[in-house]
Amino acid sequence: MAIEPIQKVTLISPRDSHDRLMRTINRLGVIQVTDLKDIQESGKPFLRSCDTRTEEVDEKIQQIDFILNLMNLLSPEKQTFIQGLAPVPLVTSPQEIQSVLDKFDLKQAFMDASDLDEKYRSAERVISEIENEMKELDPLSDLPFNIADFRSPTKTRLVLGTLPRKSLGLLSEGTELWNRTAWEEINPGETQEPVTAISREPAPSPGTGGERMRIVIAFLVEDSEGVRKDLASIGFDEIQLPELSMKISERIDELRSDLAA
């Protein structure tokens, strides 16, 4: 006849239910009751509250998690769809685990990972800044002039902007103010003469009413306030040019070179 294993069970119940609990246990007849008072003669509390601090362990777990996330970011593990559904469990032994605990320098690995993460984030910010600048400069990449030359005149102001094509006829009105201005259209992708040599041209016939065109307006510094006000009244939108000392296309080439480096 096989002997079934005996297990030790601890039952804790409120004081007012002690009698009812004992009656139930005796009726079942499967438990041998040993009162704590019989085995604890010292009078000291047998059950005590334990306080375990986990800060040090939590810190190490966070460091390991940081290293694993960085590895997955920089060199993600490639696996098939089926492997992702049924990952293979890691098989190891207590000896291997103990060897890792004894030999692996977690502190140094975390420092190296932190340094690598900082460099990666810094490179990411630089790439983002380059891409954003290229995106801003791209609509102006066909401008044929050096931005520094565009701003060099001291007695004349040069302003680049867009104007509804239907408003071109208003630029040739014979007012005294407009007689002291000059303008030239900048066609997309076409090579233009330097804008410092603008000459007056008769306004072309209006095309489609909703089409906007790029033009450069030249006027005297003292006429700046009046000209800008009149330009705004006919739908002129000024294009703010970046602070550069070269052509915009040259700056874009520089940025592309930096991005490829």
Secondary structure, DSSP 8 states (H G I E B T S, - for coil): --------------GGGHHHHHHHHHHHT------HHHH--S-S-SS-------HHHHHHHHHHHHHHHHHHHHS-----HHHHHS-------HHHHHHHHHH--HHHHHHHHHHHHHHHHHHHHHHHHHHHHHHHHGGGTT--S-HHHHH--SSEEEEEEEEEGGGGGGGG---HHHHT-EEEE--TT-----GGG-----------TT-EEEEEEEEEGGGHHHHHHHHHHTT-EE------SS-HHHHHHHHHHHHH-
